[in-house]
Amino acid sequence: MKAIIALVVLSLLACAANPEKPGQTLINPGKQIAFSRDKGNCLACHKIEDGEFPGNIGPELKALSTRFTNKQQLREQIWDATRFNPETSMPPFGKNKILTNTEIDQVVDYLWGIK
């Protein structure tokens, strides 16, 4: 019985040390933030590839290079969308310190890469 418990523990430790499954990559940190209900929670309002139960308040988040001139413009939108539209329902993630500068940069990198 102890041997079985030891094998289970070792198996769990191996999974924790290497959560990657063959043929899959680790989740992008920006995607993780965007999908997290405790952080970005972009899916509450936006449809995003691979997202489950997306909202429909905001536009679909894909091909953002066609809507924004550069990543800095997208970053400014995420930092404080009220600067561009005072009536927006999008929270000012940077201004209100919902996300750190690093987290915003990670989300921007992730969203910018969606085709």
Backbone as a chain_set.jsonl record, in Angstrom:
{"seq": "MKAIIALVVLSLLACAANPEKPGQTLINPGKQIAFSRDKGNCLACHKIEDGEFPGNIGPELKALSTRFTNKQQLREQIWDATRFNPETSMPPFGKNKILTNTEIDQVVDYLWGIK", "coords": {"N": [[0.82, -1.19, 0.0], [1.947, 1.24, 0.807], [3.786, 1.56, -1.209], [2.179, 2.037, -3.438], [1.005, 4.461, -2.723], [3.3, 6.023, -2.653], [4.037, 5.914, -5.359], [1.861, 7.284, -6.488], [2.18, 9.81, -5.329], [4.711, 10.508, -6.374], [4.049, 10.556, -9.062], [2.22, 12.682, -9.142], [3.929, 14.751, -8.364], [5.686, 14.757, -10.529], [3.968, 15.561, -12.557], [3.384, 18.119, -11.671], [5.871, 19.287, -11.809], [6.375, 19.125, -14.511], [4.094, 20.191, -16.329], [3.391, 20.074, -18.939], [1.888, 18.473, -21.668], [2.561, 15.884, -24.035], [3.018, 17.236, -27.242], [1.681, 19.562, -26.654], [1.851, 23.0, -25.649], [2.909, 25.055, -22.906], [0.532, 27.179, -21.303], [0.134, 30.423, -22.574], [1.281, 33.261, -20.814], [-0.085, 35.725, -21.058], [-2.515, 34.921, -22.155], [-3.438, 33.348, -20.105], [-3.877, 35.295, -18.131], [-5.797, 36.88, -19.446], [-7.923, 35.078, -19.605], [-8.431, 34.512, -16.973], [-10.63, 34.686, -14.278], [-10.041, 36.079, -12.037], [-8.347, 38.065, -12.759], [-7.728, 39.471, -15.702], [-10.099, 38.683, -17.072], [-11.237, 38.864, -19.631], [-12.938, 37.337, -21.164], [-15.422, 37.691, -20.082], [-16.67, 39.692, -21.437], [-15.852, 39.55, -24.088], [-15.48, 37.607, -27.101], [-13.049, 35.182, -27.568], [-10.538, 33.274, -29.198], [-10.571, 29.821, -28.409], [-11.798, 30.337, -25.995], [-14.128, 29.714, -23.394], [-17.592, 30.115, -22.899], [-17.972, 32.91, -23.723], [-18.582, 36.473, -23.41], [-20.724, 38.988, -24.926], [-20.618, 41.704, -24.983], [-18.453, 43.326, -25.685], [-16.326, 43.722, -28.632], [-15.265, 40.92, -30.721], [-12.137, 39.52, -29.955], [-9.783, 39.444, -32.044], [-7.457, 39.568, -34.757], [-6.403, 42.121, -34.127], [-4.546, 43.883, -35.083], [-5.668, 45.035, -37.246], [-7.444, 46.788, -36.239], [-6.086, 48.434, -34.501], [-3.363, 50.675, -34.716], [-0.845, 50.041, -33.741], [0.855, 48.048, -31.208], [1.117, 49.603, -28.945], [-1.078, 51.32, -28.975], [-3.151, 49.496, -28.523], [-2.374, 48.7, -25.978], [-2.775, 51.081, -24.555], [-5.531, 51.243, -24.712], [-6.285, 49.058, -23.127], [-5.085, 49.821, -20.744], [-6.528, 52.181, -19.987], [-9.5, 52.475, -21.04], [-11.453, 54.372, -20.826], [-10.408, 56.794, -21.508], [-10.696, 57.028, -24.21], [-13.331, 56.505, -24.666], [-15.624, 57.661, -22.698], [-17.983, 56.444, -21.878], [-17.628, 53.742, -21.913], [-17.89, 50.284, -20.975], [-15.732, 48.879, -20.312], [-13.322, 48.063, -17.938], [-10.782, 50.217, -16.536], [-7.933, 48.815, -16.652], [-5.195, 49.277, -16.045], [-5.064, 51.875, -14.91], [-6.741, 51.571, -12.693], [-5.309, 49.7, -11.351], [-5.822, 46.995, -11.662], [-4.502, 45.193, -13.2], [-0.977, 44.637, -13.408], [1.762, 46.517, -14.88], [3.424, 44.716, -16.241], [1.689, 42.523, -16.534], [-0.266, 43.665, -18.18], [1.284, 44.122, -20.466], [1.809, 41.454, -21.15], [-0.762, 40.522, -21.751], [-1.362, 42.181, -23.924], [0.612, 41.305, -25.768], [-0.278, 38.668, -26.141], [-2.947, 39.04, -27.144], [-2.407, 40.555, -29.449], [-1.224, 38.706, -31.067], [-3.253, 37.028, -31.926], [-4.907, 35.805, -34.702]], "CA": [[0.0, 0.0, 0.0], [2.847, 2.39, 0.854], [4.404, 1.687, -2.536], [1.175, 2.648, -4.318], [0.912, 5.87, -2.324], [4.545, 6.654, -3.094], [3.944, 6.076, -6.813], [0.886, 8.344, -6.765], [2.828, 11.073, -4.96], [5.749, 10.78, -7.38], [3.362, 10.893, -10.31], [1.705, 14.045, -8.981], [5.079, 15.662, -8.375], [6.181, 14.825, -11.91], [3.016, 16.395, -13.314], [3.544, 19.507, -11.233], [7.162, 19.763, -12.304], [6.303, 19.202, -15.971], [2.671, 20.111, -16.644], [3.219, 20.029, -20.385], [1.561, 17.181, -22.24], [3.198, 15.756, -25.339], [2.339, 17.907, -28.335], [1.062, 20.797, -26.198], [2.766, 23.949, -25.025], [2.367, 25.67, -21.712], [-0.358, 28.283, -21.622], [0.728, 31.738, -22.692], [0.92, 34.027, -19.609], [-1.103, 36.72, -21.41], [-3.784, 34.205, -22.314], [-3.841, 32.933, -18.767], [-4.417, 36.495, -17.479], [-7.018, 37.266, -20.149], [-8.976, 34.106, -19.322], [-8.595, 34.383, -15.527], [-11.724, 35.467, -13.686], [-9.468, 36.886, -10.964], [-7.452, 39.092, -13.32], [-8.237, 40.175, -16.869], [-11.485, 38.283, -17.283], [-11.667, 39.391, -20.929], [-14.03, 36.506, -21.677], [-16.713, 38.141, -19.562], [-17.264, 40.623, -22.405], [-15.344, 39.349, -25.442], [-15.209, 36.277, -27.646], [-11.616, 34.982, -27.848], [-10.293, 31.894, -29.608], [-10.411, 28.829, -27.341], [-12.463, 30.756, -24.771], [-15.413, 29.095, -23.109], [-18.64, 30.971, -22.373], [-17.618, 34.327, -23.887], [-19.631, 37.481, -23.406], [-20.908, 39.639, -26.215], [-20.692, 43.149, -24.757], [-17.379, 43.928, -26.47], [-16.048, 43.051, -29.907], [-14.422, 39.725, -30.711], [-10.726, 39.887, -29.881], [-8.938, 38.774, -33.028], [-6.974, 40.471, -35.811], [-6.393, 43.466, -33.555], [-3.664, 44.757, -35.868], [-6.502, 45.743, -38.219], [-8.202, 47.809, -35.502], [-5.146, 49.316, -33.825], [-2.189, 50.958, -35.544], [0.308, 49.345, -33.164], [0.602, 47.427, -29.912], [1.002, 50.654, -27.938], [-2.477, 51.768, -28.988], [-3.91, 48.455, -27.83], [-1.982, 48.783, -24.571], [-3.452, 52.251, -23.986], [-6.948, 50.878, -24.597], [-6.408, 48.188, -21.956], [-4.685, 50.617, -19.571], [-7.663, 53.011, -19.585], [-10.396, 52.653, -22.19], [-12.304, 55.545, -20.625], [-9.768, 57.938, -22.182], [-11.153, 57.051, -25.596], [-14.783, 56.449, -24.646], [-16.021, 57.781, -21.291], [-19.164, 55.622, -21.608], [-17.296, 52.327, -22.071], [-18.063, 49.401, -19.818], [-14.445, 48.21, -20.093], [-12.606, 48.621, -16.79], [-9.427, 50.724, -16.771], [-7.12, 47.797, -15.977], [-3.959, 49.84, -15.513], [-5.383, 53.033, -14.067], [-7.308, 51.072, -11.43], [-4.369, 48.713, -10.808], [-6.373, 45.641, -11.733], [-3.358, 44.462, -13.742], [0.309, 45.331, -13.35], [2.31, 46.851, -16.198], [3.892, 43.471, -16.854], [0.515, 41.741, -16.923], [-0.867, 44.323, -19.347], [2.162, 43.819, -21.611], [1.602, 40.051, -21.516], [-2.077, 40.429, -22.397], [-1.217, 42.827, -25.238], [1.358, 40.384, -26.628], [-1.162, 37.55, -26.475], [-4.05, 39.48, -28.019], [-1.859, 41.02, -30.729], [-0.86, 37.525, -31.852], [-4.429, 36.283, -32.393], [-5.222, 36.131, -36.112]], "C": [[0.867, 1.257, 0.0], [3.491, 2.624, -0.505], [3.443, 2.356, -3.513], [1.048, 4.133, -4.011], [2.147, 6.621, -2.794], [4.529, 6.89, -4.605], [2.979, 7.197, -7.194], [1.506, 9.708, -6.466], [3.889, 11.446, -5.981], [5.135, 11.189, -8.711], [2.827, 12.319, -10.26], [2.826, 15.07, -9.005], [5.64, 15.819, -9.779], [5.265, 15.694, -12.758], [3.167, 17.856, -12.934], [4.838, 20.094, -11.766], [7.144, 19.951, -13.812], [4.844, 19.074, -16.411], [2.381, 19.979, -18.128], [2.912, 18.606, -20.833], [2.257, 17.079, -23.587], [2.36, 16.43, -26.418], [1.641, 19.192, -27.94], [2.126, 21.712, -25.615], [2.101, 24.508, -23.783], [1.519, 26.865, -22.108], [0.408, 29.611, -21.606], [0.328, 32.56, -21.457], [-0.147, 35.087, -19.893], [-2.475, 36.099, -21.566], [-4.319, 33.806, -20.95], [-4.471, 34.118, -18.022], [-5.751, 36.881, -18.106], [-8.19, 36.346, -19.808], [-9.295, 34.004, -17.825], [-9.726, 35.271, -15.012], [-11.217, 36.369, -12.565], [-8.598, 38.031, -11.482], [-8.128, 39.816, -14.469], [-9.707, 39.944, -17.129], [-12.054, 38.836, -18.593], [-12.862, 38.62, -21.482], [-15.394, 36.918, -21.134], [-17.44, 39.002, -20.588], [-16.913, 40.323, -23.858], [-15.269, 37.876, -25.821], [-13.726, 36.241, -28.01], [-11.439, 33.528, -28.243], [-10.036, 31.017, -28.398], [-11.125, 29.2, -26.045], [-13.816, 30.089, -24.614], [-16.347, 30.12, -22.477], [-18.308, 32.463, -22.502], [-18.841, 35.226, -23.796], [-19.749, 38.103, -24.784], [-21.081, 41.157, -26.077], [-19.672, 43.869, -25.634], [-17.162, 43.173, -27.764], [-15.208, 41.789, -29.724], [-12.964, 40.164, -30.749], [-9.907, 38.994, -30.804], [-8.558, 39.811, -34.076], [-6.934, 41.918, -35.332], [-5.463, 44.419, -34.301], [-4.445, 45.485, -36.96], [-7.327, 46.845, -37.553], [-7.317, 48.829, -34.815], [-3.913, 49.477, -34.695], [-0.965, 50.182, -35.066], [-0.062, 48.798, -31.781], [0.438, 48.475, -28.811], [-0.427, 51.184, -27.853], [-3.377, 50.767, -28.265], [-3.629, 48.507, -26.333], [-2.711, 49.946, -23.882], [-4.944, 51.986, -23.791], [-7.169, 50.017, -23.352], [-6.092, 48.958, -20.685], [-5.868, 51.441, -19.07], [-8.54, 53.329, -20.79], [-11.282, 53.882, -22.043], [-11.692, 56.804, -21.246], [-10.324, 58.114, -23.586], [-12.684, 57.035, -25.697], [-15.236, 56.486, -23.178], [-17.205, 56.897, -20.9], [-18.882, 54.12, -21.685], [-17.583, 51.541, -20.795], [-16.764, 48.657, -19.494], [-13.714, 48.861, -18.917], [-11.24, 49.17, -17.19], [-8.415, 49.862, -15.995], [-5.824, 48.329, -15.381], [-4.224, 50.945, -14.517], [-5.907, 52.591, -12.703], [-6.47, 49.969, -10.79], [-4.977, 47.315, -10.686], [-5.281, 44.702, -12.237], [-2.102, 45.304, -13.584], [0.744, 45.691, -14.772], [2.77, 45.604, -16.942], [2.72, 42.629, -17.336], [-0.17, 42.355, -18.146], [-0.028, 44.032, -20.585], [1.965, 42.379, -22.084], [0.269, 39.85, -22.227], [-2.015, 41.034, -23.795], [-0.492, 41.898, -26.197], [0.485, 39.217, -27.073], [-2.233, 37.983, -27.474], [-3.564, 39.901, -29.384], [-1.556, 39.843, -31.648], [-2.045, 36.726, -32.366], [-4.792, 36.747, -33.79], [-6.703, 36.162, -36.353]], "O": [[0.574, 2.221, -0.707], [3.715, 3.768, -0.901], [3.869, 3.166, -4.336], [0.992, 4.962, -4.919], [2.039, 7.745, -3.284], [4.958, 7.943, -5.075], [3.25, 7.968, -8.114], [1.373, 10.645, -7.253], [3.953, 12.599, -6.408], [5.651, 12.07, -9.398], [2.965, 13.074, -11.222], [2.684, 16.137, -9.601], [6.028, 16.921, -10.169], [5.735, 16.474, -13.586], [3.084, 18.735, -13.792], [4.89, 21.268, -12.132], [7.82, 20.836, -14.336], [4.402, 17.998, -16.814], [1.23, 19.79, -18.521], [3.586, 17.657, -20.433], [2.517, 18.102, -24.22], [1.15, 16.223, -26.501], [1.061, 19.86, -28.795], [3.169, 21.256, -25.148], [0.881, 24.44, -23.63], [1.765, 27.493, -23.138], [1.224, 29.864, -20.72], [-0.845, 32.561, -21.083], [-1.019, 35.322, -19.057], [-3.48, 36.681, -21.159], [-5.516, 33.918, -20.683], [-5.492, 33.953, -17.354], [-6.716, 37.174, -17.401], [-9.332, 36.801, -19.733], [-10.336, 33.459, -17.456], [-9.758, 36.47, -15.289], [-11.896, 37.323, -12.185], [-8.161, 38.876, -10.701], [-8.991, 40.668, -14.256], [-10.467, 40.881, -17.375], [-13.219, 39.231, -18.65], [-13.7, 39.185, -22.185], [-16.42, 36.522, -21.686], [-18.67, 39.044, -20.613], [-17.6, 40.788, -24.767], [-15.029, 37.013, -24.977], [-13.213, 37.144, -28.671], [-12.102, 32.646, -27.697], [-9.353, 31.433, -27.462], [-11.06, 28.44, -25.079], [-14.556, 29.921, -25.583], [-15.934, 30.899, -21.619], [-18.354, 33.198, -21.515], [-19.969, 34.811, -24.064], [-18.979, 37.791, -25.692], [-21.632, 41.807, -26.966], [-19.979, 44.891, -26.248], [-17.744, 42.108, -27.975], [-14.532, 41.616, -28.71], [-12.603, 41.076, -31.492], [-9.409, 37.942, -30.405], [-9.255, 40.809, -34.257], [-7.373, 42.828, -36.036], [-5.584, 45.636, -34.161], [-3.943, 46.448, -37.54], [-7.846, 47.732, -38.23], [-7.738, 49.96, -34.571], [-3.47, 48.525, -35.337], [-0.153, 49.725, -35.87], [-1.149, 49.057, -31.264], [-0.3, 48.256, -27.85], [-0.922, 51.463, -26.761], [-4.254, 51.152, -27.492], [-4.543, 48.374, -25.519], [-3.201, 49.802, -22.762], [-5.544, 52.451, -22.822], [-8.129, 50.227, -22.612], [-6.752, 48.772, -19.663], [-6.186, 51.415, -17.881], [-8.336, 54.333, -21.472], [-11.81, 54.384, -23.036], [-12.405, 57.78, -21.483], [-10.41, 59.235, -24.088], [-13.256, 57.493, -26.687], [-15.23, 55.46, -22.499], [-17.409, 56.628, -19.716], [-19.799, 53.313, -21.536], [-17.523, 52.075, -19.687], [-16.7, 47.9, -18.526], [-13.513, 50.075, -18.907], [-10.606, 48.634, -18.099], [-8.092, 50.145, -14.842], [-5.401, 47.874, -14.319], [-3.675, 50.952, -13.416], [-5.553, 53.175, -11.678], [-6.881, 49.372, -9.795], [-4.693, 46.565, -9.752], [-5.148, 43.571, -11.768], [-2.157, 46.533, -13.62], [0.158, 45.219, -15.746], [2.526, 45.463, -18.14], [2.763, 42.079, -18.436], [-0.603, 41.633, -19.045], [-0.577, 43.727, -21.644], [1.957, 42.117, -23.287], [0.185, 39.094, -23.194], [-2.554, 40.464, -24.744], [-0.936, 41.72, -27.33], [0.506, 38.825, -28.24], [-2.4, 37.361, -28.523], [-4.23, 39.638, -30.385], [-1.624, 39.972, -32.87], [-1.857, 35.82, -33.178], [-4.963, 37.942, -34.032], [-7.141, 36.418, -37.475]]}, "num_chains": 1, "name": "protein.A"}
